[in-house]
């Protein structure tokens, strides 16, 4: 490879990394905003409930159940969103 092609390849990789970094920063900012909008008692109650459930069921079962729930999340959210085609 020539020096010029290596420089182009490095610039392309640098651009991709910059795009990924900006996407990560945007996602981080959205998560931070959503977290700050939660009521503190809701956050504490959710943590206590999660701890209680994990203690009763065991972390392996909770982990498996959570993975199953996350795999169905897009399906559930698409069913809950309003449909623009319905009149």
N, C-alpha and C positions, 0 to 999 in steps of 0.2 A: 504494500500500500504506500502511496505517496504521502508526503507530509500534508499536502493540501486536502486529500481525502480524509486523513486522520483528523485534521482540524475541523472539517465539516461534520464528521461523525461525532466528535466531542461536543460541538455546538448543538447538534440535534439532541444528543443525550441530555445536555445541560438544559435545553428548552423543555424537554419532557419532564425533567426533575423539577423545574420551576413551576410547571403547570400542576404537577402532583402536590407540590408544597403549597401552592395557592389554594387548591381544592381542600387540602387538609386544614389549612388555616380557616377557611370559610366554614367547614364542618365543625371545627373546634369552637368557633365563635357562636354558631347556632346552638350547639350543645350547651355551651356556657350560658347563653341567654335563656334557654329552656330550663336549665337547672336553677337559675336565679328566680324564675317565675314560680317555682314550686313553693308552697307554704311549708315552713319548717316542721310543723306538726305532721303534715302528710309525709314528709321525707322520713321523719323519725318513726312514724307508724308503719310505713312500708318496710323500713329496715327491720323493725321488730317482728313484723309478720313474716318476712322472708327468713329471718333467723329461726323463728318458731317452726315454720314449715320444714326448713332444712334439718332441724334437730329431730323432728318427728319422723320424717320420711327417709332421711339419709341423703347425703350430698350427691351420691351417684344417681339416685332416682330423680332428684330435683334437676340435676344437670341434663339427664335424658329428656325429662318432661319439658324443660326450657328449650332444648334444641328442637324438639318437635313443634313447640309453640312458635318458635321463630321461623321455622320452615313454612308454617301456615300463615304467617303474618301478612305477606303480600296478598294472598288470596282473601283473607278476611277484610283487609283494608279496601280492596277493590270492590267487595260486596257492600261495604258501608258508604262508599263515596256516591254522591248523587250522580245519576245518569243524565247526561244532557240530551239524549235521544228520546227520552220519555216525555210525552206531552200531556 
